[in-house]
Structure formats: structure tokens, C-alpha cells
Amino acid sequence: MKSFKMDDTTIVSIKAGKLQGYYFDGTYIFKGIHYAEAERFCQPTEVEPWEGVRDATSFGMVCPLMHQDNPRGEIMVPHAYWPMDEHCQNLNIWSTGLCKDAHKPVMVWLHGGGFFAGSSIEQLCYDGAAMAKEGDVVVVTINHRLNILGYLDLSPFGEKYKNSGNCGNADMVAALKWIKDNIEAFGGDPSNVTIFGQSGGGMKVTSLMQTPEADGLFSKGIVMSGVLGKDFMDTGKGDGRPIVTAMLGALGLTEAEVDKLQTIPYPQLVEAYEKVADDIKKQGLYVGMSPMINDYYKGEPQFVGFTDNAKKIPLMIGSVFGEFAFMPLTFDKTRMTEEEMRAKIVDTYGDDKADELIDKFKKAFPDKKIVDVISYDSIFRAPTKVLIEEASKREKAPVYSYLFTLEFPIQHNKPAWHCSDIAFFFHNIDLVPVANVPGVSDKLQEQIFRAVINFARTGDPNHDEIPTWDASRPGDEATMIFDRTCECRHNFDNELIAYHKTLIPKNLFGENVEIQH
């Protein structure tokens, strides 16, 4: 029988004061805990201590978005919407016990949405209760500054704005420092912290690995659909003077009035930014919206190599079969003949490309229908393979590769799309109806979840319910295929990826390009 309590037994003492959480169905829950404070465009500072007991039973504000999300597609990625405020440095914690000596592994979730959108509670499956309970870990999800609030460089305009191009990442570092100082009160082990994230959250994992100030604050990383190539990712080089000066002009202000940007209402800032950003970007100049490469942040490892600390961090890296296959398919593959499938592939890629593409796809995925190649992704998968190869060359830490290829009971067995794997990682398929494939999903959820938990606990994802999952080696990518049947395959899609990525420009803006966060 489920039980609830909110009394003295659900109060914890941390460095800054006392927090009142609650207990429900085997899990202690604390929400909306402020881990830092910050003025707009300035670095975060520690929260001031308080007297008495502070409430921690409601989620905190999330970072304002430049554009409100469209709820279309809820059946595939169920969302939660929440009030927004730029003072959004707060986190949420789930734990099955509050004993300081429990030393449970800590799993810190970094949400998706690039560096410009999303929140710690954006998707229903981000709820940490099941992960904490089923995995005997402490789960933390965090909010931080995003978009122009988190990644706009004003440093040329004064020391107070130093590193403002990385305020969002500085918030995450502040959260990790808070966790190191306080997580024992929630039963967690500050020396065993795994950061994991999907899409933009995966990029945040690698960016924190390349941030020296975060060294020692986490020991493992899981990157889910979070690696892009240079053609699709702003590398954050340059400085903010051109874009900020243009914004000031759009607002009728001079450079001497730059401090007014700290108090101008956020919607006006967004309007000014969007009025000038395209012209600045066309000149090849910095426009913000992602971490800025400087002494604080060294750049993504697939472009600049791993920092010395990053070479010591075990990694799990992967993606899903059809990252961009979010839009409804225009065909029913369950009723198509082989000839009809080939005709559809010809329509998409051209007659001169179809046969070679089909041949390579069959070798990589002999159990899939050939028309599934239209949904297949190489925009994430190709650079993911590059990062895995580079990570495999590190001598001090392993890297484990995976690909999630499940088909779902929607749109005639639709292949896995961006975000469709998250519920399995969190042990939350009950919160995502479409994730429930009869006779398949329950078992697959356990296989994936146990691998994630074992990796967080020990740095090795292997367990008795999956085949042996080899770490990748230089020139030998060992990929765990998560599907109806799990198997570890070596270099299985090298030829397919090499050929498929040459076809991206032809199909990039086709029917399956929308991506969800």
C-alpha cells in the first residue's frame, strides 16, 4: 500500500539550512532547492544561509524560453509545462533514504533542448522516483540558465560580465558543487556522481567534461543522442561585442548603456536579439546560444581532444535509430511489397543511390524492412561514432557504445525517434503510453535500466540480462543494440554510415526532419 508523510522525518539539514521535503511510496522527494543565486549575465554565487525550515515540496521556476513550446506530438513525447523565471537555479532530488552513511550512487540529469530550451521537468519521464527506487540511487535533476540568459558574451564590456558566455554551464558547475557539499544528507555518495543527459543534455555532459572547474565533481558520464558534427553545432568561438552592440542599437541604446541589458524585460531582449542575430551570423561572427570556448570551457572533445581529466571518465555514448523521424510517416510499411519499398527509397534518395543504400542497410540491419532506411539517422550517429572512436583511444577509462532501435506501436511500427529511449533509461515507460510494446518493453526496460545503474555504480554496464557488452577499442566499435533482442555488434554499420551521411543534404529538409526535445 502506498503511503505519504511530511513531518520531522522528511526534514534534512544541509550546508545553508534545513529543508522540508516529503515521502511517498518508498521515496523521499525534495523539489525546487536553490543551489545558487545570480544576477543577469553574471556568474552564480552560493545561496545565503537561512534560519528555520525552507519548503522543498514544489518544483522551482524554469528558465524562460525564447519561444513557447508547441504541445503538438504529446503522444510521442509527453511534456510538462511550468512557470518561468530567470532566477531558475534550482534542483530536485529523489532518494529512498536519508542516511548519511548510505553512500548511494548519485545520478545527475541534464535536460535536453540544446542550450536554449527545456527544463528539469519538461518531459514526464524525467521524474526520478522510479529510478531512485528501482536502482537504489539518488537522482538529481537541475535547472539552469539557457539561451541568451545563459550563453551571451558581454565580457568585452566589463569585468562584471566575465565568462557570461558560459553562465549556463557555470550554473551547472555550481549545482555539482552543491551536490558535492550536500548530497550525503540525502543518502548520496559525493565521490560517485554520474552526469547523464539526452540531446542538448548529452552535449552538456561533454561540455562539463571539458570544463576544468568541474574536475572532480563527477566521475562518469552518459551521452544520449548528444553528439553533432561541426555543420550542425556552433563551436562558440569569437567574442560578443558585435552581437551585443547590434542588440543595443536595436534597443536604442549605446555601448555606454550596456548595464541596462540587466534590467530590460526579457521579451524585449529576445526581440532585439532575433532582430539582429541572423545578420551577425551571416558575417561568420559569434551569436551566442551555446558554450563559449575560452579558458573556462575548452571546446567539445570530438573537435579539440579530451582534457586530461576527461581522459579518466568512463563513458556510455549512444543514439537512436531514427533521431529525426518525429513527423508522421506517409506510408504503411506493414502493407508494402519489397518493390514498393524500393520505389519509396528511390523517391527519397534517387534511383542512382537506392540500390547501394539498400545493400548497405540490409547488411547493417538484416531484420529491418528496407524502407526503414528513410527514417535512419546519421546526423547524430556519424559524429557519435567519431566521439566513441576518440574516447576509445584514452587509456584510463572505457567507453561503451549503444544504439536504440526499437519499433513502436504507432504509425505502423514507427522506428525509434529522438527522446523515445529516455523513459527506458529512467524506468518510466509507465509514464509514456506509446513506449509500451506488449511482450517487449518491460523486459527491454529492465535490460537498459540495469545497464545504466550498473554503469553508474561501477563504470561497467554489464549484467546477467544482456549479452556481454564489450568496451569499444580503437578501430573496433562494440555497439550494444537495444531492441526486441539485444546484441553487441562490432563495426556493424560503418559502411552504411559512411555512405548514408553523403546523402544527408538531399534529404535533410524532407518529411522527417522535425526534432523534439
Protein Blocks (a to p, Z undefined) as FASTA:
>chain_A
ZZddddfklcccdfklccddddeehiacdehiafbdcdehiacddddddehjddffbccd
ddddfbdcdfehklmmccddddddfblcccddddfbfcfklopacdddddehijmgccfk
lpmklpcklmmmmnopacddddddehjllmccfklnojklgoklmmmmmmmmmmmmmmmm
mmmmnopafklccdddehjlmmmmmmmmmmmklgokacbdcdehiaccfklocehiacfk
lmmmmmmmmnopafklmmmmmmgcfklmmmmmmmmmmmmmmnopaeejiacddfklgbjf
klnopafklmmpccdddddfklmlmbccfbdfklccfklmmmmmmmmnopklmmmmmmmm
mmmmmmbcfklmmmpcfklmmmmmmmmmmmmmpmkbccdddddfbdcdeehiiacdehil
mmmmnopmmmmmklmcghklmmmmmmmmmmmmmmmmnopabdfkbccdddddehiacddd
ddfbdcddehklmmmmmmmmmmmmmmmmmmklbccZZ
